[in-house]
Amino acid sequence: MKLHRFRLFSAALAFSAGLAVAAGPDVQLNAILGNKVIVTIDGQQMTLAAGEKAPRDLQLVEVRSKVAIFEWQGQRLELTPSSRI
């Protein structure tokens, strides 16, 4: 099985002692159902509709026929459903 998993990352924050990077949610798009998606976020499966916010401030912005567009901390990412081979 081939899975399309994405890890979102926020911008690096500079500190006097070094550099820190905050990791974003682990997101896997499982299916697209009209204007809704079935998604797994940090291991928790849920159904979201366009415009809804998920845990960790992840928002489903738009759903198209073969892609879902998410936004997290100002970053947009287009996800396609997982493929089975």
N, C-alpha and C positions, 0 to 999 in steps of 0.2 A: 504494500500500500504506500502510495506516495502522498505525503501530507504537505500542504503549503502552510507553514507556520511563520508567523512574523513576530518579532519583538520590537516594540516601539521604544525609542530612547528620547529622553529630553535633552535639551542643550546642556552642555557642561557648565558647572558653576565653579568659578574661581575662588579659591580661599588663599589666605596668606601662606598656609603651610603646604599647599598643593592643589590638586585638581580633583573634583569629585563628579561622578556621573550618576544621575538617578535613572534607574531602569524602569521602563514602562510595563504595561500589562502584556502577558503572553496571550495572543489572540489567534484563534483558528476559526475560519468561516466554514461551517459544515454544509449549509444549504441556503438557497434563496427561494423564498415562497412569496411571489408577488412583491408587495412593498415591505415584507418582513424577512428577517434572516434568523437562522438557527446558528448560534455562535458559541464557542467555548472560550471563556476568558479566565485565565489563571486556573484552569481545571474545572470551572463551573459552567455547565451548559445552560443556555437561556435563549429565549426568543425575544428579538427586538424589532420594533417598527422604526421607520425613518423618523428622525428627530428625537428619538429616545436616548437617554443617558444610561450607561451601564456603570457598574462599579469602577472605581479609580478614575473617574472623570472622562471615561471613553464615551464618545457620542457617535451614533450611527447617523451620518449626515444625509446619505442618499443611497437608494437601492436601484440598480439598473438590472437589465435582464441577465447579465453574466458577471456583474461586479457590484461590490458593496463598498461605499466610501465612508471611512471612519475618521474621526478627528480626536487627537489627544494632545493637549498643551500646544495648540496652534499648528500641529503637524497633521497633514492629511495623508492617508494611505488607502490605496485601492486594493481590495482583497478579492480573490476568486475562490469558489468552493474547492474543497479538497478533491483530489482525483484518486480513483482506484485503478490500479493496473493489474 
